[in-house]
Amino acid sequence: MQKLVNFIKPYFKKPWFFKLAFNVSPMYRRSVGKVVKVSDDLHSVEIEIPINYKNRNYSGSIFGGSLFSATDPIMMIQLIQILGHNYVVWDKEATIRYKIPVREKVYALFEFKKREIEEIKTLVAQNKEVDLTKKINIQNKDSKVFAEVTKILYIADKKYYEEKNKKRRG
């Protein structure tokens, strides 16, 4: 899959390709989430999660797993694309706190400020690896929060990560 992505990427603008890759991916489509906006620098990604027969639960609200799965892969892949090939990024931990049942279309915004990216690069240069904690709200267009997702991402210098893994296997 990565070879195909590398072959196709030069022919498309990065935000367009990011959006397309998520929205046609069978694994992401099953979440019912949809990437609706991507900034040119990939620092901002907005998704929408509609309510429909595929994700409606017994109570008539959006199944919590659908909310979680729609938000799960975005930030890791977003950060991989922003930081580039000299870094390793993994989802380390994720939690979701449901506040109220969702009975309407909701949205989540994943944002990284330029300053935040520079801080990450500085911390990785100093420590070789870091854990980054970010919170994302799942909310409607009126900013009413239905759930809060907390993600912990592991970020490391790629050479350091590869050496560390060699020692573990060693």
Disulfide bonds with the S-S distance in Angstrom:
none
